Amino acid sequence: MSFADVAEEACKRGPKWSRKYGPWARQLVLIGLFVTYFATCSCYTVIIGKNFSQVIDYYVGYQINLRIYIASLLIPTIILAYVPNLKSLAPVSMLANVFMGLGLGITIYYLVIDLPPISERNLAAPISTLPICVSITIFAIEAIGVVMPLENNMKTPQNFTGLCGVLNQGMAGVTLIYILVGFLGYFKHGSAVEGSITLNLPHEDYLAQAVKILIGLAVFFTFGLQFYVCLEIAWNGIKHRYVKNATFANYVLRTVMVIICVMLAVALPMITPFVGLIGAFCFSILGLIVPVLIEIITFWDKGFGKYNWKMVKNALVIIAGIIALIFGSKMAIDEIIQEMSSKPQNATLLVINGSRMLETTTDT
């Protein structure tokens, strides 16, 4: 069963008051998944473009507009989107994991050398930054749209869940890596840390350049997995209209979706507020609020355990989701508006001096 199937069936088999909301729950989940993963794909193209731009700009000697890099990804992403199904994406995803592992390993090496005294870092950030922090964390960890499709395509799906199942093992490892890289990244660079830690690596080092290329390629190959989620939703919604020429219509849909996705990234080429908005508005609803509502409906007639502990737990999760949704979305939208409307106050001249790139700023 898909996420949408679970939401619909939970309502239909739940208490009487919930049964009429089954179709509505299904549509809500489908629309939410489509918007979430479509926006995620756009965000991925921004991350890819930024990583490649730092390497190329260093060698050409001047700064090329980031939007040009993002637009140049159109044809490669269309080709990747033509991969027919999730099973065919498995080798590509494995290659992405190899590239990401190598890139993270080298990045951690850069983060642990020449660490400054810990006294130079603020041990706590202003409380006002907490909503955007929670939103970005939700974006990074949440994968509700691909969890069930992966389980459905497993040879032994019974090994997916459980205390030591594939899901918990994978997420535990990913979470530990996020904590390690996040801690070391702030320890090394402080408030100057970028939206993607690879952007803080030195421009002139060949090893650092290799990291940016590896991470860019890893994110590019992961694009197909994220794109598959929104493609499946869109195709299931229109395939009944194209029975005779289904294959041609399917590839036209893929092409059009990639074009819109890349153009959205060209229009909004910023990472941190874009990621925060997706995490706050989309993943907080799908990854926190909706699953909790499904559990409440499922156990409505069965009870919520001793002292109603499940209901208390669910109430806390819903409160956290609403806080992330409201305040995280507001902060992310404010940042996007500020970046889109701000005028440059200085001109930056990129100069190549031997093997180093110097950035000098002059007043306009």
N, C-alpha and C positions, 0 to 999 in steps of 0.2 A: 504494500500500500504506500502511496505517496503521502506527503504532508497534507495536501488538500483532502485526500481520501480519509485520512485519520480525523481531520477536523469535522468533515461532513458526517462520518459514521458516529463520532462521539456525540454529536447533537441528535442524530436520529435515534440512537440507542440510550440516550440519557433521559432525564426527567421530561414530563409531558411539555413543560413550557419551552424546552429547548429544541424540540423536534422540528418545529417549523423553520428554524434558523439554519438547518443543515445546508441547503443550497447557498445561502448567504455566506456561511462560514467558508465554504469551499471557494467561492469567488474572491472573498477577502484574502485568503491565503495565496491564491494564484496571482492576483494582482500585486500583492505585497512582494511575493517572490520575484515576479518579473521586474518590477521597478528596482528592487534591491540589487539583483545580480546584473541587471543592465547597467545600473549606475556603477557597480563594482568594476565591470569591464572597462568603462570609461576611465575610472580611476587608475586601473592597471596601465592603460596606455600613457597616462601622465607619468607614472613611475618609470615606465620603460624609457620614455622620451627623455626624462631628466637624467637618468643614469647614462644613457648613450651620449647626451649632449655634453656632459662634462669631459668625456674622453675626446670627442671629436673637436670641440672648441679649443682644447689645449693644443692640438696638432695643427689646426688651421690658423690659429693665432688671433682669432676674434670670436665674439659671441654671436651665435646664430639664434634667431628667435625660436623659443621652445615650441611654438605652435607649428613651425616647419617640421621639426622632428616628429611631433605627434602625427601630423598629416601624412608624413612619409611612411607611417606604420599601416596605412590603409590597405595596401595590396597584400603585405604579409599576413595581416590579421584576417583578411578575406580568405586567403588560402588555408589558414589554420581552421577557420570556421567551416570549411568544406569537408573536414574530417567527418565521416558519416555518423558515427555513434560513439557512445561513452567507452565501449570496450576498445575501440580503435585508438582512443586517446590515452590508454594505459601506458604504452611505451613512451609517448610524449611526456606524460606526467612523471614517469620514472626518470627521464632525462632532466626534467625540471628539478626534481628532488636532488639529483646528483649535483647539478649546477648550484642550487641553493645551499647544499651542504658545504661545498668547496668555498663558496662566497662567504658564508657565515664563519667558517673556520678562519679564513684569512682576515675577515673583519674583526673578529675577537682578538686576533694577534695584534692588530693595530690599536685596539682599544686598551690592551693591558700594558703597552709599552709607554714609558714616560708619563705615568699617571701623576697628576698634580696632587698637592696635599689636600686631604679631605676638608680641611678648614676653609678652603677657597670655594666650597660649594654650599649652597643653602640646603639644609636638611629637610625643609618642608616648603611646599609651594603655596601660594595664596589659595584659599578655599574656593575662590571664584573660578579657578581653573579646573576644579574637580569634574564638573559636568562634561567638558570636552575630553578630559582624560578618560572618563568612563565610556564615552561614546567611541573613542578610538580603540579602547580595549575591546569593546564589544565587536567592533568591526574586525579586529585582528583575530579574535578567537572564534567568533560565531561562524558556523558552516551549516546552518539548519537546512538549507536548500539542497545540499549535496549529500547529506548524511543518509537519507532514505534511498535515493537512487543508487548509492554505493552499496548499501546493504542488499538491495534488490538484485544487484548484478554480481554479488559474491557467490562463489561456489559453495561455501559453507556459511550461510547467513546467521546460523545459530551461534557462531563464534564472534559476532559483531558486538553484542552487548554483554553485560555482566561486569563484575568487579574488575576482572583482569581481561576483559574482552578487547577486541581490536580498537574500538572507539576510545575507551578509557586509556589504553596504553598510548595510542597516538596523541591524544589531547594532553596527557600528562607530560610527554616529551616536548611537545610544542610549547606548552605553557612555561616550562622550565627554561627553554631557550629564549622565549620572549622576556622573561624576568631577567635573565643573565645579560642579554644584549641591551635591554632598557637601562639596567643599573649601570653597566660599564659605559654605555653611551653618554649618560648624564654625568657620570663621574669624570670622564675624559674631557667632554666639551662643554658641560654646564648649560647655560641658557643659549649658547650658540649652536646647540644640536639641531640638525635639520629634520624635516618630516620623514626622511629616509636616511638612516645612519650612514649608508654608503656615500651619501653626498658630502659627508664631513671628511672622507678620506683624502689624503694629499693628491693633488692633480698630477704631480710630476712623477710619482712612483709607478713603475710598470706593474708591480704587484697590485697596487690599489686600482689601477686602470683595469686590470684583469678582473678584479672583484666587481666593478661596476658593470662590465660586460656580462659576466656570469650571472649576476643578480638580474640584470635587464632581460637576459635570455630566459632565465628561470620564470620570471613573472610573465614573459611573453608566452611561454609554453603552458603556463597555468591558465592563461586567458581562455583557452579552449574549454577547460573544465567548467569555468564559471559561465561561459557563453552557452554551454549545453543546457543549463538549467532554464534560462529565459527562452532559448530557442524551442525547447520541448513544450513549454507553456504556450508560446505564440502559435506554434504549428498545430497543436491539439485544438486550438480555438478556431482555426480556419481550414483545416485539412478536409473537412466534409464538403467544402466548396470546390475542391480541385481533385476530384477522384480520378479523372481521365489523365491529367498531366501532373500527377502528384510530385514526381521527382523534380521536374523543372520548377514548379511552384515553390518547392521546399528550398531549392538553392537560390531562387530569387529572393525569398524571405531572408535567408542567411546573409545575402549580399546587402540588402537594404538595411538590415539591423546593424551590421558592422559599420556601414557608412554613417548612420545616425549616431552610433556609439562613439566613433572617432571624432565626428564633428562636435559632439557635446564636449569631449575632452579638449578640443581646440578652443572652444568657447570659454572653458573654465580650466585653464592649465595650472591649477594649484593643488597641492597634495593634502596638507594638514586640514584645512577647513572642509575640503571635499570628502575626505575620509571621515571626519567628525560628523558631517551631515548624514552620510549614509548610515553610520553606526547609530546615531541618535534617532533618526526618524524611521529607518527601515528595520535594522536589526534589533532595536529595542522592542519593536512591536512583534516581529516574527520570532525572535529568539528568546524573549522573556515573557511578554504579556500573553500572546496567543497560546503557547504551550501550557501556561499556568491555567488559563481559562478552560482548555481542553481537559486538564486533570480535574478541575473543579466539577465540570459537567460529568465526567466519568465516574467520580466517587460521590456524586450528590446523594444517591440513594444507598450507597454502600457504607458511607461514613468516612470520616477523615482521620481515623486513628485515635489513639489515646490522647485525651485533652485537646482533640482537634488540631494536632500538631501540623498536619498537612495544610490546613487552612491558614494557620499562623505563618507557616513558611511561604505559602503562596501569596499571602497579603504583603509580606516583606518584599518578595520578588516583584510584585506588581508596582509597589511604591517606588522601588529602585528603577523599574522600567519607565514609569511616568516621569520621574525626575530627569532621567537621561533623555527622554523624548522631548520634554519641554525646554529645559535649560540648555541641553547639548545642541539641539536644533537651532535655538536662538543664537547661541554663541557662534556656531558654525556659519549661519547665514550672515551674521554681522561681519565676520571675518571675510567672507566672500565678497560682500558689498564693499567693504573697506579696500580690499585688494583690487577690485575691479574699478573703483572710482578714484583711487589715489593717483596723483600725478607724480612722476619722478622728480625728486628734488636735486639730484645730482646725476652727472654723466659718468659712466664707468669705462675706463680705458684698459683693455686687456693687452699686456705687453709680454712678449716672449723674450726672456733673457737667458740664453744658454738652454738649460733643461728645465728652467723654472718658469712658471706663469706668475707674474706680479699683477696685482689688481690695485690700481691707483684711482682715487676718486678726486674729481675736480668740481668746483662749484659751477653751476649753470649761470 
